Amino acid sequence: MAAHTEKNGKAGKPGGKEAQPLIIAKTPAEEQRLKLERLMRNPDKPAPIPDRPKEWNPRAPPEFVRDVMGSSAGAGSGEFHVYRHLRRREYQRQDFLDAMSEKQKKDQEYLDKVESNQLNAEERTAKRRKKREKLKQKKLMAKKAKQDAKKTDDADKSSSSSEDEDEEREADDDAEVPSFVMGRK
């Protein structure tokens, strides 16, 4: 029983968590390191990932204003503060709308620029593809012309020198042809 009474230096419940020394982070890097260590103690536990903060929107203007301020001399001293608050909120709402329209305008300009860049890239690619095809056709035509010239030369030679070839073949048959060629150094 003595083993159960003193686990962490305290008398009490058997087992449980071990006491962790209190460490106060002095730098942001040390704070981050402590957070990572705490997360890595139990890797099966999911890490908390905060949601993105929602974008701020101003409160919509009221559809019907009940207490319209007048310019009468009998206005109380507290009315100025109410007026000032309403005016500040309206200016804030107008600034927000201006910023949103500017953002939409910049987004549209960016999308237009991306689209024009894509069109320019496609045009350049098409131009270069056409040039490559042209070169390929030129090479093919040159190859065909060379083969045709070779065929016509062969036809001319075969008719005039068929007797010479027969004699050469007989001489080649008599000569001993090696089965392999030794490499020279």
Stockholm file with secondary structure:
# STOCKHOLM 1.0

chainA/1-185         MAAHTEKNGKAGKPGGKEAQPLIIAKTPAEEQRLKLERLMRNPDKPAPIPDRPKEWNPRAPPEFVRDVMGSSAGAGSGEFHVYRHLRRREYQRQDFLDAMSEKQKKDQEYLDKVESNQLNAEERTAKRRKKREKLKQKKLMAKKAKQDAKKTDDADKSSSSSEDEDEEREADDDAEVPSFVMGRK
#=GR chainA/1-185 SS CHHHHBSSSSBSSSSCCCCCCCCCCCSHHHHHHHHHHHHHHSTTSCCCCCCCCCCCCCCCCCSSCSSCCCCCTTCCTTHHHHHHHHHHHHHHHHHHHHHHHHHHHHHHHHHHHHHHHHHHHHHHHHHHHHHHHHHHHHHHHHHHHHHHHHHHHHHHHHHHSHHHHHHHHHHHHHSCCCSSCCCCC
#=GC SS_cons         CHHHHBSSSSBSSSSCCCCCCCCCCCSHHHHHHHHHHHHHHSTTSCCCCCCCCCCCCCCCCCSSCSSCCCCCTTCCTTHHHHHHHHHHHHHHHHHHHHHHHHHHHHHHHHHHHHHHHHHHHHHHHHHHHHHHHHHHHHHHHHHHHHHHHHHHHHHHHHHHSHHHHHHHHHHHHHSCCCSSCCCCC
//
